[in-house]
Amino acid sequence: MRKFLLYTTILALIVSTSCNTELRRIEKSNNFEKKLAYADKLFQKKKYNTAQTLYQDLLTVYKGTEKFEALYYNYAYCSYYVKDYVQAAFHFKNYLDVFPNSPRAVEIDYMQAYCYYKQSPKVSLDQTNTMKAMAQMQTFINNYPTADKVAEANLVIELCRRKLEKKEYSAAELYYNLGFYKAAGIAFKNLMRNYPDSDKSDGYKIMAIRAYFNYAKNSIEEKQKERYETVVSEYMDFADHYPNSKLKPEAEKFYTLAQNNIKSLENEQNKEKSNQ
């Protein structure tokens, strides 16, 4: 067994050394046809880093020739496969600029947009690339409404929207947890406005009601009645839009509390007037 492992290791070293020697020889060679063929071979074997290096050396050699398009196509995909999505997006866009009538144009246009999606970070970070991905995918759909990739483009847009929705929700929740209830109420209402088809929409409305209730509760007495009336108004809107929501009992609780507090405040005001 030890001898077998030793022979296997030696064989692997010989093969590796042989491959490295061949690569160095081809890199130094002026036989561009052979170098291109070897780069294509490496690309097919998914050795994208090495293939990319060779393709880069050949860009100026084949630029303007009939072989340049296929070369640049593989070169752009090398960046994508090594997960350098910034460079991949650049090369896919450049490919379209150079070969606008290519039969691969639809594919490359989609890949350019998809690279922005691949750069989309986790929810807590800046979502500029997420928004760019949505815009690029929508442009793709507009340009190629019958393309096979339209369904995938729509899915990417939906996934991006969900991420932006989570980002916005996190901001609204933070306002609420920090006790900035007015800002939280506005933020949750904006969530509803920005994502009207969300299956969490009634939850956002409840959070807005809860935030406005706490805002009224923590206000000076002179402002409380007006702000509890906002809670009542928000509840009426909830009942109108979500009559069958499982959250309706919670909304009714805040509505009842707000109504009772309004009556108590009105009674206090009437007593003060009677004593004057």
Secondary structure in CASP SS format (residue, H / E / C, confidence):
PFRMAT SS
TARGET T0000
AUTHOR 0000-0000-0000
METHOD secondary structure of the structure
MODEL  1
M C 1.00
R H 1.00
K H 1.00
F H 1.00
L H 1.00
L H 1.00
Y H 1.00
T H 1.00
T H 1.00
I H 1.00
L H 1.00
A H 1.00
L H 1.00
I H 1.00
V H 1.00
S H 1.00
T H 1.00
S H 1.00
C H 1.00
N H 1.00
T H 1.00
E H 1.00
L H 1.00
R H 1.00
R H 1.00
I H 1.00
E H 1.00
K H 1.00
S C 1.00
N C 1.00
N C 1.00
F H 1.00
E H 1.00
K H 1.00
K H 1.00
L H 1.00
A H 1.00
Y H 1.00
A H 1.00
D H 1.00
K H 1.00
L H 1.00
F H 1.00
Q H 1.00
K C 1.00
K C 1.00
K C 1.00
Y H 1.00
N H 1.00
T H 1.00
A H 1.00
Q H 1.00
T H 1.00
L H 1.00
Y H 1.00
Q H 1.00
D H 1.00
L H 1.00
L H 1.00
T H 1.00
V H 1.00
Y H 1.00
K C 1.00
G C 1.00
T C 1.00
E C 1.00
K C 1.00
F H 1.00
E H 1.00
A H 1.00
L H 1.00
Y H 1.00
Y H 1.00
N H 1.00
Y H 1.00
A H 1.00
Y H 1.00
C H 1.00
S H 1.00
Y H 1.00
Y H 1.00
V C 1.00
K C 1.00
D C 1.00
Y H 1.00
V H 1.00
Q H 1.00
A H 1.00
A H 1.00
F H 1.00
H H 1.00
F H 1.00
K H 1.00
N H 1.00
Y H 1.00
L H 1.00
D H 1.00
V H 1.00
F C 1.00
P C 1.00
N C 1.00
S C 1.00
P C 1.00
R C 1.00
A H 1.00
V H 1.00
E H 1.00
I H 1.00
D H 1.00
Y H 1.00
M H 1.00
Q H 1.00
A H 1.00
Y H 1.00
C H 1.00
Y H 1.00
Y H 1.00
K H 1.00
Q C 1.00
S C 1.00
P C 1.00
K C 1.00
V C 1.00
S C 1.00
L C 1.00
D C 1.00
Q C 1.00
T H 1.00
N H 1.00
T H 1.00
M H 1.00
K H 1.00
A H 1.00
M H 1.00
A H 1.00
Q H 1.00
M H 1.00
Q H 1.00
T H 1.00
F H 1.00
I H 1.00
N H 1.00
N H 1.00
Y C 1.00
P C 1.00
T C 1.00
A C 1.00
D C 1.00
K C 1.00
V H 1.00
A H 1.00
E H 1.00
A H 1.00
N H 1.00
L H 1.00
V H 1.00
I H 1.00
E H 1.00
L H 1.00
C H 1.00
R H 1.00
R H 1.00
K H 1.00
L H 1.00
E H 1.00
K H 1.00
K H 1.00
E H 1.00
Y H 1.00
S H 1.00
A H 1.00
A H 1.00
E H 1.00
L H 1.00
Y H 1.00
Y H 1.00
N H 1.00
L C 1.00
G C 1.00
F C 1.00
Y H 1.00
K H 1.00
A H 1.00
A H 1.00
G H 1.00
I H 1.00
A H 1.00
F H 1.00
K H 1.00
N H 1.00
L H 1.00
M H 1.00
R H 1.00
N H 1.00
Y C 1.00
P C 1.00
D C 1.00
S C 1.00
D C 1.00
K C 1.00
S H 1.00
D H 1.00
G H 1.00
Y H 1.00
K H 1.00
I H 1.00
M H 1.00
A H 1.00
I H 1.00
R H 1.00
A H 1.00
Y H 1.00
F H 1.00
N H 1.00
Y H 1.00
A H 1.00
K H 1.00
N C 1.00
S C 1.00
I C 1.00
E H 1.00
E H 1.00
K H 1.00
Q H 1.00
K H 1.00
E H 1.00
R H 1.00
Y H 1.00
E H 1.00
T H 1.00
V H 1.00
V H 1.00
S H 1.00
E H 1.00
Y H 1.00
M H 1.00
D H 1.00
F H 1.00
A H 1.00
D H 1.00
H H 1.00
Y C 1.00
P C 1.00
N C 1.00
S C 1.00
K C 1.00
L C 1.00
K H 1.00
P H 1.00
E H 1.00
A H 1.00
E H 1.00
K H 1.00
F H 1.00
Y H 1.00
T H 1.00
L H 1.00
A H 1.00
Q H 1.00
N H 1.00
N H 1.00
I H 1.00
K H 1.00
S H 1.00
L H 1.00
E H 1.00
N H 1.00
E H 1.00
Q H 1.00
N H 1.00
K H 1.00
E H 1.00
K H 1.00
S H 1.00
N H 1.00
Q C 1.00
END
